[in-house]
Amino acid sequence: MVRTPITEGPAKDELVSRMLSHLPVTFQTSTGPVTVLLEEMRETDASTNQMSWHGRLVTGMRTGARVHGEYDCLSRKGTLSVGIDGT
């Protein structure tokens, strides 16, 4: 599994809206922008600002690969993980 820091991403309202509308979300990472189609998302803390999500890459060398993210909606930072084999 390859983990990449998310250095900037959308606010919570945009993140939720894009997932519900089946629109991709772009996250800035330490290696450049990554666009993800979110398939599932859940809040992971009582403040509702910490999110965990699963989806598929829309852009990049591993287009279609399954990804997982941990994201803080206040700091707009987190981590993005992609399986080595893309699954």
CYANA upper distance limits for C-alpha pairs under 8 A (distance plus 0.5 A):
  1 MET  CA     81 SER  CA      6.94
  1 MET  CA     82 VAL  CA      6.09
  1 MET  CA     83 GLY  CA      4.74
  1 MET  CA     84 ILE  CA      5.50
  2 VAL  CA     81 SER  CA      5.98
  2 VAL  CA     82 VAL  CA      5.75
  2 VAL  CA     83 GLY  CA      6.70
  2 VAL  CA     84 ILE  CA      6.96
  3 ARG  CA     79 THR  CA      7.02
  3 ARG  CA     80 LEU  CA      6.12
  3 ARG  CA     81 SER  CA      4.83
  3 ARG  CA     82 VAL  CA      7.07
  4 THR  CA     29 THR  CA      7.11
  4 THR  CA     30 SER  CA      7.26
  4 THR  CA     31 THR  CA      8.17
  4 THR  CA     79 THR  CA      6.14
  4 THR  CA     80 LEU  CA      5.71
  4 THR  CA     81 SER  CA      6.82
  5 PRO  CA     29 THR  CA      6.14
  5 PRO  CA     30 SER  CA      6.44
  5 PRO  CA     77 LYS  CA      8.00
  5 PRO  CA     78 GLY  CA      6.42
  5 PRO  CA     79 THR  CA      4.96
  5 PRO  CA     80 LEU  CA      6.76
  6 ILE  CA     27 PHE  CA      6.94
  6 ILE  CA     28 GLN  CA      6.35
  6 ILE  CA     29 THR  CA      4.87
  6 ILE  CA     30 SER  CA      7.20
  6 ILE  CA     71 TYR  CA      8.45
  6 ILE  CA     76 ARG  CA      8.42
  6 ILE  CA     77 LYS  CA      5.64
  6 ILE  CA     78 GLY  CA      5.31
  6 ILE  CA     79 THR  CA      5.61
  6 ILE  CA     80 LEU  CA      6.95
  7 THR  CA     27 PHE  CA      8.19
  7 THR  CA     28 GLN  CA      6.12
  7 THR  CA     29 THR  CA      5.65
  7 THR  CA     30 SER  CA      6.91
  7 THR  CA     76 ARG  CA      7.72
  7 THR  CA     77 LYS  CA      5.62
  7 THR  CA     78 GLY  CA      7.51
  8 GLU  CA     27 PHE  CA      6.58
  8 GLU  CA     28 GLN  CA      5.54
  8 GLU  CA     29 THR  CA      7.45
  8 GLU  CA     76 ARG  CA      5.77
  8 GLU  CA     77 LYS  CA      5.94
  9 GLY  CA     26 THR  CA      7.32
  9 GLY  CA     27 PHE  CA      5.18
  9 GLY  CA     28 GLN  CA      6.63
  9 GLY  CA     76 ARG  CA      5.67
  9 GLY  CA     77 LYS  CA      7.16
 10 PRO  CA     14 GLU  CA      6.50
 10 PRO  CA     15 LEU  CA      6.42
 10 PRO  CA     25 VAL  CA      8.30
 10 PRO  CA     26 THR  CA      8.23
 10 PRO  CA     27 PHE  CA      7.84
 10 PRO  CA     73 CYS  CA      8.09
 10 PRO  CA     76 ARG  CA      7.09
 11 ALA  CA     15 LEU  CA      6.71
 11 ALA  CA     73 CYS  CA      6.33
 11 ALA  CA     74 LEU  CA      7.94
 11 ALA  CA     76 ARG  CA      7.32
 12 LYS  CA     16 VAL  CA      6.64
 12 LYS  CA     49 ASN  CA      7.92
 12 LYS  CA     73 CYS  CA      5.82
 12 LYS  CA     74 LEU  CA      8.43
 13 ASP  CA     17 SER  CA      6.52
 14 GLU  CA     18 ARG  CA      6.48
 15 LEU  CA     19 MET  CA      6.86
 15 LEU  CA     25 VAL  CA      7.48
 16 VAL  CA     20 LEU  CA      6.69
 17 SER  CA     21 SER  CA      6.54
 18 ARG  CA     22 HIS  CA      6.43
 18 ARG  CA     23 LEU  CA      5.35
 18 ARG  CA     24 PRO  CA      6.95
 18 ARG  CA     25 VAL  CA      7.15
 18 ARG  CA     38 LEU  CA      8.49
 19 MET  CA     23 LEU  CA      6.65
 19 MET  CA     24 PRO  CA      7.86
 19 MET  CA     25 VAL  CA      8.48
 19 MET  CA     37 LEU  CA      7.84
 19 MET  CA     38 LEU  CA      5.94
 19 MET  CA     39 GLU  CA      7.40
 19 MET  CA     40 GLU  CA      8.29
 19 MET  CA     41 MET  CA      8.49
 22 HIS  CA     37 LEU  CA      7.49
 22 HIS  CA     38 LEU  CA      7.85
 22 HIS  CA     39 GLU  CA      8.47
 23 LEU  CA     37 LEU  CA      6.91
 23 LEU  CA     38 LEU  CA      8.43
 24 PRO  CA     35 THR  CA      6.72
 24 PRO  CA     36 VAL  CA      5.77
 24 PRO  CA     37 LEU  CA      4.79
 24 PRO  CA     38 LEU  CA      7.26
 24 PRO  CA     58 VAL  CA      7.84
 25 VAL  CA     35 THR  CA      5.96
 25 VAL  CA     36 VAL  CA      5.79
 25 VAL  CA     37 LEU  CA      6.80
 25 VAL  CA     38 LEU  CA      7.92
 26 THR  CA     33 PRO  CA      6.98
 26 THR  CA     34 VAL  CA      6.02
 26 THR  CA     35 THR  CA      4.73
 26 THR  CA     36 VAL  CA      6.84
 27 PHE  CA     33 PRO  CA      6.16
 27 PHE  CA     34 VAL  CA      5.80
 27 PHE  CA     35 THR  CA      6.80
 27 PHE  CA     36 VAL  CA      8.38
 28 GLN  CA     32 GLY  CA      6.28
 28 GLN  CA     33 PRO  CA      4.84
 28 GLN  CA     34 VAL  CA      6.76
 29 THR  CA     33 PRO  CA      6.24
 29 THR  CA     34 VAL  CA      7.40
 34 VAL  CA     57 LEU  CA      7.94
 34 VAL  CA     58 VAL  CA      8.41
 34 VAL  CA     59 THR  CA      6.97
 34 VAL  CA     60 GLY  CA      7.56
 35 THR  CA     57 LEU  CA      6.55
 35 THR  CA     58 VAL  CA      5.87
 35 THR  CA     59 THR  CA      6.07
 36 VAL  CA     55 GLY  CA      6.85
 36 VAL  CA     56 ARG  CA      6.08
 36 VAL  CA     57 LEU  CA      5.09
 36 VAL  CA     58 VAL  CA      5.80
 36 VAL  CA     59 THR  CA      7.98
 37 LEU  CA     55 GLY  CA      5.95
 37 LEU  CA     56 ARG  CA      5.88
 37 LEU  CA     57 LEU  CA      6.91
 37 LEU  CA     58 VAL  CA      6.86
 38 LEU  CA     53 TRP  CA      7.37
 38 LEU  CA     54 HIS  CA      6.50
 38 LEU  CA     55 GLY  CA      4.77
 38 LEU  CA     56 ARG  CA      7.22
 39 GLU  CA     53 TRP  CA      8.04
 39 GLU  CA     54 HIS  CA      6.31
 39 GLU  CA     55 GLY  CA      5.23
 39 GLU  CA     56 ARG  CA      8.06
 40 GLU  CA     53 TRP  CA      6.00
 40 GLU  CA     54 HIS  CA      5.77
 40 GLU  CA     55 GLY  CA      7.18
 41 MET  CA     51 MET  CA      7.27
 41 MET  CA     52 SER  CA      6.22
 41 MET  CA     53 TRP  CA      4.67
 41 MET  CA     54 HIS  CA      7.02
 42 ARG  CA     51 MET  CA      6.12
 42 ARG  CA     52 SER  CA      5.96
 42 ARG  CA     53 TRP  CA      6.89
 43 GLU  CA     48 THR  CA      5.88
 43 GLU  CA     49 ASN  CA      7.45
 43 GLU  CA     50 GLN  CA      6.20
 43 GLU  CA     51 MET  CA      5.05
 43 GLU  CA     52 SER  CA      6.90
 44 THR  CA     48 THR  CA      7.38
 44 THR  CA     49 ASN  CA      8.42
 44 THR  CA     50 GLN  CA      5.88
 44 THR  CA     51 MET  CA      6.01
 44 THR  CA     52 SER  CA      7.00
 45 ASP  CA     49 ASN  CA      7.50
 45 ASP  CA     50 GLN  CA      6.28
 45 ASP  CA     51 MET  CA      8.39
 49 ASN  CA     72 ASP  CA      6.38
 49 ASN  CA     73 CYS  CA      5.60
 49 ASN  CA     74 LEU  CA      6.89
 50 GLN  CA     70 GLU  CA      7.97
 50 GLN  CA     71 TYR  CA      6.34
 50 GLN  CA     72 ASP  CA      5.15
 50 GLN  CA     73 CYS  CA      6.69
 51 MET  CA     69 GLY  CA      8.50
 51 MET  CA     70 GLU  CA      6.36
 51 MET  CA     71 TYR  CA      5.60
 51 MET  CA     72 ASP  CA      6.82
 51 MET  CA     73 CYS  CA      7.83
 52 SER  CA     68 HIS  CA      7.99
 52 SER  CA     69 GLY  CA      6.15
 52 SER  CA     70 GLU  CA      5.12
 52 SER  CA     71 TYR  CA      6.78
 53 TRP  CA     68 HIS  CA      6.21
 53 TRP  CA     69 GLY  CA      5.70
 53 TRP  CA     70 GLU  CA      7.14
 54 HIS  CA     66 ARG  CA      7.80
 54 HIS  CA     67 VAL  CA      6.24
 54 HIS  CA     68 HIS  CA      5.01
 54 HIS  CA     69 GLY  CA      6.93
 55 GLY  CA     66 ARG  CA      6.30
 55 GLY  CA     67 VAL  CA      5.86
 55 GLY  CA     68 HIS  CA      7.01
 56 ARG  CA     63 THR  CA      8.01
 56 ARG  CA     64 GLY  CA      5.78
 56 ARG  CA     65 ALA  CA      5.87
 56 ARG  CA     66 ARG  CA      5.08
 56 ARG  CA     67 VAL  CA      6.09
 57 LEU  CA     62 ARG  CA      7.32
 57 LEU  CA     63 THR  CA      5.50
 57 LEU  CA     64 GLY  CA      5.50
 57 LEU  CA     65 ALA  CA      5.98
 57 LEU  CA     66 ARG  CA      7.13
 57 LEU  CA     67 VAL  CA      7.27
 58 VAL  CA     63 THR  CA      5.78
 58 VAL  CA     64 GLY  CA      6.63
 59 THR  CA     63 THR  CA      5.76
 62 ARG  CA     86 GLY  CA      7.29
 64 GLY  CA     86 GLY  CA      8.29
 65 ALA  CA     82 VAL  CA      7.67
 65 ALA  CA     83 GLY  CA      8.21
 65 ALA  CA     86 GLY  CA      4.90
 65 ALA  CA     87 THR  CA      6.35
 66 ARG  CA     82 VAL  CA      6.90
 66 ARG  CA     83 GLY  CA      7.55
 66 ARG  CA     86 GLY  CA      6.37
 66 ARG  CA     87 THR  CA      5.62
 67 VAL  CA     80 LEU  CA      7.36
 67 VAL  CA     81 SER  CA      6.07
 67 VAL  CA     82 VAL  CA      5.25
 67 VAL  CA     83 GLY  CA      7.59
 67 VAL  CA     87 THR  CA      8.40
 68 HIS  CA     80 LEU  CA      6.32
 68 HIS  CA     81 SER  CA      5.65
 68 HIS  CA     82 VAL  CA      7.18
 69 GLY  CA     78 GLY  CA      7.68
 69 GLY  CA     79 THR  CA      6.06
 69 GLY  CA     80 LEU  CA      4.94
 69 GLY  CA     81 SER  CA      6.64
 70 GLU  CA     78 GLY  CA      5.86
 70 GLU  CA     79 THR  CA      5.85
 70 GLU  CA     80 LEU  CA      7.21
 71 TYR  CA     76 ARG  CA      7.37
 71 TYR  CA     77 LYS  CA      6.37
 71 TYR  CA     78 GLY  CA      4.78
 71 TYR  CA     79 THR  CA      7.07
 72 ASP  CA     76 ARG  CA      5.93
 72 ASP  CA     77 LYS  CA      6.08
 72 ASP  CA     78 GLY  CA      6.47
 73 CYS  CA     77 LYS  CA      7.79
 82 VAL  CA     86 GLY  CA      6.90
 82 VAL  CA     87 THR  CA      8.24
 83 GLY  CA     87 THR  CA      6.07
